[in-house]
Amino acid sequence: MRRISWDEFEKVELRAGTVLRVEEFPAARKPSYCLWVDFGPEIGVLKSSAQITVHYRKEELVGRQIVGVVNFPPKQIGPFMSEFLVTGFADPEGNIVLTLPERPVANGAKLC
């Protein structure tokens, strides 16, 4: 484990946001969704792709709050430009389980 300073941690913008829209991402190499997430008035709506199709159906994601890293540079994933990183943990089979706030918080709230 490599330790980082508190200042380094504070540079990572881990924010809560509400999923507004989910679409299949057939051009992805592994089964994925494209997500549009509202991170509040300061950040706005950002999009990302996520390999979360094993544990989540599109319908159950809309309206759910997730946690994303919003200050990485955009990343081209096939034909899709990902603007934030969806966070989660790998289960024993390597499938992603989303990081979720335990209770509703304001969109854009920063993890502290």
ChimeraX commands (.cxc) that place a marker at each C-alpha (Angstrom):
marker #1 position 0.00,0.00,0.00 radius 0.5
marker #1 position 1.34,3.40,-0.99 radius 0.5
marker #1 position 0.38,6.17,1.42 radius 0.5
marker #1 position -0.64,9.59,0.16 radius 0.5
marker #1 position -0.86,12.92,1.91 radius 0.5
marker #1 position -4.13,14.56,2.96 radius 0.5
marker #1 position -3.45,17.27,0.37 radius 0.5
marker #1 position -3.26,14.62,-2.38 radius 0.5
marker #1 position -6.57,13.08,-1.26 radius 0.5
marker #1 position -8.29,16.47,-1.23 radius 0.5
marker #1 position -7.43,16.92,-4.92 radius 0.5
marker #1 position -9.67,13.99,-5.88 radius 0.5
marker #1 position -13.22,15.26,-6.44 radius 0.5
marker #1 position -15.40,12.34,-5.33 radius 0.5
marker #1 position -18.94,13.66,-5.74 radius 0.5
marker #1 position -22.48,12.33,-5.37 radius 0.5
marker #1 position -24.75,12.52,-8.39 radius 0.5
marker #1 position -28.12,11.23,-9.55 radius 0.5
marker #1 position -28.37,9.03,-12.62 radius 0.5
marker #1 position -30.67,10.73,-15.15 radius 0.5
marker #1 position -30.32,8.44,-18.17 radius 0.5
marker #1 position -28.86,5.03,-19.02 radius 0.5
marker #1 position -28.27,3.51,-22.46 radius 0.5
marker #1 position -26.72,0.31,-23.70 radius 0.5
marker #1 position -23.17,0.72,-25.04 radius 0.5
marker #1 position -22.94,-1.89,-27.80 radius 0.5
marker #1 position -19.60,-0.53,-29.12 radius 0.5
marker #1 position -17.82,-1.32,-25.83 radius 0.5
marker #1 position -15.50,-4.33,-25.71 radius 0.5
marker #1 position -17.12,-5.56,-22.49 radius 0.5
marker #1 position -20.85,-5.19,-21.70 radius 0.5
marker #1 position -21.36,-1.63,-20.49 radius 0.5
marker #1 position -23.86,1.16,-20.04 radius 0.5
marker #1 position -23.54,4.85,-20.85 radius 0.5
marker #1 position -24.70,6.95,-17.90 radius 0.5
marker #1 position -25.70,10.62,-17.70 radius 0.5
marker #1 position -25.43,11.84,-14.10 radius 0.5
marker #1 position -26.47,15.15,-12.51 radius 0.5
marker #1 position -23.71,16.40,-10.20 radius 0.5
marker #1 position -25.56,19.56,-9.19 radius 0.5
marker #1 position -25.48,23.18,-10.37 radius 0.5
marker #1 position -21.73,23.71,-9.90 radius 0.5
marker #1 position -20.68,20.72,-12.06 radius 0.5
marker #1 position -23.76,19.91,-14.13 radius 0.5
marker #1 position -24.58,16.73,-16.02 radius 0.5
marker #1 position -21.62,14.52,-16.95 radius 0.5
marker #1 position -21.53,11.25,-18.88 radius 0.5
marker #1 position -19.54,8.08,-18.36 radius 0.5
marker #1 position -19.46,4.46,-19.39 radius 0.5
marker #1 position -19.51,1.73,-16.79 radius 0.5
marker #1 position -19.16,-2.05,-16.83 radius 0.5
marker #1 position -22.01,-2.60,-14.36 radius 0.5
marker #1 position -24.41,-4.71,-16.43 radius 0.5
marker #1 position -24.08,-7.84,-14.28 radius 0.5
marker #1 position -25.53,-6.36,-11.09 radius 0.5
marker #1 position -27.73,-3.55,-12.44 radius 0.5
marker #1 position -30.54,-3.16,-14.96 radius 0.5
marker #1 position -30.90,0.16,-16.76 radius 0.5
marker #1 position -34.31,0.82,-15.21 radius 0.5
marker #1 position -33.09,0.44,-11.63 radius 0.5
marker #1 position -30.21,2.88,-12.12 radius 0.5
marker #1 position -32.29,5.91,-13.15 radius 0.5
marker #1 position -32.92,8.08,-10.09 radius 0.5
marker #1 position -30.23,6.37,-8.01 radius 0.5
marker #1 position -27.37,8.32,-6.49 radius 0.5
marker #1 position -23.84,7.15,-7.22 radius 0.5
marker #1 position -20.32,8.39,-6.45 radius 0.5
marker #1 position -18.03,9.56,-9.24 radius 0.5
marker #1 position -14.63,11.16,-9.67 radius 0.5
marker #1 position -15.42,14.34,-11.59 radius 0.5
marker #1 position -12.00,15.94,-12.01 radius 0.5
marker #1 position -10.17,13.41,-14.18 radius 0.5
marker #1 position -9.62,14.52,-17.77 radius 0.5
marker #1 position -12.20,13.20,-20.27 radius 0.5
marker #1 position -11.35,9.80,-21.74 radius 0.5
marker #1 position -12.33,8.50,-25.16 radius 0.5
marker #1 position -13.84,5.00,-24.91 radius 0.5
marker #1 position -14.56,3.87,-28.45 radius 0.5
marker #1 position -17.05,6.36,-29.91 radius 0.5
marker #1 position -18.00,7.67,-26.44 radius 0.5
marker #1 position -16.29,10.46,-24.47 radius 0.5
marker #1 position -16.35,9.61,-20.76 radius 0.5
marker #1 position -16.33,12.72,-18.54 radius 0.5
marker #1 position -16.13,11.17,-15.06 radius 0.5
marker #1 position -15.19,7.89,-13.39 radius 0.5
marker #1 position -17.97,5.77,-11.92 radius 0.5
marker #1 position -16.70,4.25,-8.66 radius 0.5
marker #1 position -17.31,0.78,-7.31 radius 0.5
marker #1 position -15.80,-2.39,-5.90 radius 0.5
marker #1 position -15.17,-5.69,-7.65 radius 0.5
marker #1 position -17.11,-8.67,-6.33 radius 0.5
marker #1 position -15.38,-12.12,-6.13 radius 0.5
marker #1 position -16.03,-12.67,-9.87 radius 0.5
marker #1 position -14.66,-9.23,-10.80 radius 0.5
marker #1 position -18.06,-7.66,-11.51 radius 0.5
marker #1 position -18.50,-4.09,-10.28 radius 0.5
marker #1 position -20.74,-3.16,-7.35 radius 0.5
marker #1 position -21.39,0.59,-7.32 radius 0.5
marker #1 position -20.30,2.96,-4.56 radius 0.5
marker #1 position -23.53,4.54,-3.28 radius 0.5
marker #1 position -24.35,7.11,-0.59 radius 0.5
marker #1 position -26.10,5.34,2.29 radius 0.5
marker #1 position -28.72,8.14,2.39 radius 0.5
marker #1 position -29.68,10.85,-0.09 radius 0.5
marker #1 position -27.34,13.83,-0.23 radius 0.5
marker #1 position -27.24,16.91,-2.44 radius 0.5
marker #1 position -26.06,16.30,-5.99 radius 0.5
marker #1 position -22.47,17.50,-6.13 radius 0.5
marker #1 position -21.80,16.81,-2.43 radius 0.5
marker #1 position -18.11,16.03,-2.00 radius 0.5
marker #1 position -16.89,12.95,-0.15 radius 0.5
marker #1 position -15.04,14.13,2.92 radius 0.5
marker link #1:1,2 radius 0.2
marker link #1:2,3 radius 0.2
marker link #1:3,4 radius 0.2
marker link #1:4,5 radius 0.2
marker link #1:5,6 radius 0.2
marker link #1:6,7 radius 0.2
marker link #1:7,8 radius 0.2
marker link #1:8,9 radius 0.2
marker link #1:9,10 radius 0.2
marker link #1:10,11 radius 0.2
marker link #1:11,12 radius 0.2
marker link #1:12,13 radius 0.2
marker link #1:13,14 radius 0.2
marker link #1:14,15 radius 0.2
marker link #1:15,16 radius 0.2
marker link #1:16,17 radius 0.2
marker link #1:17,18 radius 0.2
marker link #1:18,19 radius 0.2
marker link #1:19,20 radius 0.2
marker link #1:20,21 radius 0.2
marker link #1:21,22 radius 0.2
marker link #1:22,23 radius 0.2
marker link #1:23,24 radius 0.2
marker link #1:24,25 radius 0.2
marker link #1:25,26 radius 0.2
marker link #1:26,27 radius 0.2
marker link #1:27,28 radius 0.2
marker link #1:28,29 radius 0.2
marker link #1:29,30 radius 0.2
marker link #1:30,31 radius 0.2
marker link #1:31,32 radius 0.2
marker link #1:32,33 radius 0.2
marker link #1:33,34 radius 0.2
marker link #1:34,35 radius 0.2
marker link #1:35,36 radius 0.2
marker link #1:36,37 radius 0.2
marker link #1:37,38 radius 0.2
marker link #1:38,39 radius 0.2
marker link #1:39,40 radius 0.2
marker link #1:40,41 radius 0.2
marker link #1:41,42 radius 0.2
marker link #1:42,43 radius 0.2
marker link #1:43,44 radius 0.2
marker link #1:44,45 radius 0.2
marker link #1:45,46 radius 0.2
marker link #1:46,47 radius 0.2
marker link #1:47,48 radius 0.2
marker link #1:48,49 radius 0.2
marker link #1:49,50 radius 0.2
marker link #1:50,51 radius 0.2
marker link #1:51,52 radius 0.2
marker link #1:52,53 radius 0.2
marker link #1:53,54 radius 0.2
marker link #1:54,55 radius 0.2
marker link #1:55,56 radius 0.2
marker link #1:56,57 radius 0.2
marker link #1:57,58 radius 0.2
marker link #1:58,59 radius 0.2
marker link #1:59,60 radius 0.2
marker link #1:60,61 radius 0.2
marker link #1:61,62 radius 0.2
marker link #1:62,63 radius 0.2
marker link #1:63,64 radius 0.2
marker link #1:64,65 radius 0.2
marker link #1:65,66 radius 0.2
marker link #1:66,67 radius 0.2
marker link #1:67,68 radius 0.2
marker link #1:68,69 radius 0.2
marker link #1:69,70 radius 0.2
marker link #1:70,71 radius 0.2
marker link #1:71,72 radius 0.2
marker link #1:72,73 radius 0.2
marker link #1:73,74 radius 0.2
marker link #1:74,75 radius 0.2
marker link #1:75,76 radius 0.2
marker link #1:76,77 radius 0.2
marker link #1:77,78 radius 0.2
marker link #1:78,79 radius 0.2
marker link #1:79,80 radius 0.2
marker link #1:80,81 radius 0.2
marker link #1:81,82 radius 0.2
marker link #1:82,83 radius 0.2
marker link #1:83,84 radius 0.2
marker link #1:84,85 radius 0.2
marker link #1:85,86 radius 0.2
marker link #1:86,87 radius 0.2
marker link #1:87,88 radius 0.2
marker link #1:88,89 radius 0.2
marker link #1:89,90 radius 0.2
marker link #1:90,91 radius 0.2
marker link #1:91,92 radius 0.2
marker link #1:92,93 radius 0.2
marker link #1:93,94 radius 0.2
marker link #1:94,95 radius 0.2
marker link #1:95,96 radius 0.2
marker link #1:96,97 radius 0.2
marker link #1:97,98 radius 0.2
marker link #1:98,99 radius 0.2
marker link #1:99,100 radius 0.2
marker link #1:100,101 radius 0.2
marker link #1:101,102 radius 0.2
marker link #1:102,103 radius 0.2
marker link #1:103,104 radius 0.2
marker link #1:104,105 radius 0.2
marker link #1:105,106 radius 0.2
marker link #1:106,107 radius 0.2
marker link #1:107,108 radius 0.2
marker link #1:108,109 radius 0.2
marker link #1:109,110 radius 0.2
marker link #1:110,111 radius 0.2
marker link #1:111,112 radius 0.2
view
